[in-house]
Amino acid sequence: MHLKHLCHSMIQQSHKAFVADLAFIPPTINVDKRAPSEGKHTHLISVSEDGIVNIWDSRNVDKDTLKGTVETQWRPFLRLDLFKQDGSGELGLSRILLQKG
């Protein structure tokens, strides 16, 4: 079976090291106040040892949404860069623990 990609993320806007963990954010957590998820799993979070936490909106990669558009780059909805308190470097992460509300 051959799968065709719908879109891709560029390394400049994504993780620079391997993704250590990812998880869907529970639909009870309202990530996007302008466009609520309406009880569906629409956002996921990814962490890496590069100190970057990305929150992705999966609605942006919907096949019907992408029809007729040239833009096939998937960018994080929100990006957090974590650094050590003493400023000596990145604070890498390896696990995500989400608690159901």
KANOR-V634452 format. One record per run of one state. SS is the DSSP state (H for helix, E for strand, - for the rest). FROM is the first residue (numbers start at 1). LEN is the number of residues. If there is no record, write none. Layout:
ss from len
SS FROM LEN
SS FROM LEN
//
This chain:
ss from len
- 1 7
E 8 1
- 9 2
H 11 3
- 14 5
E 19 6
- 25 18
E 43 6
- 49 3
E 52 6
H 58 4
- 62 1
H 63 4
- 67 6
E 73 1
- 74 4
E 78 4
- 82 1
E 83 1
- 84 6
E 90 1
- 91 11
//
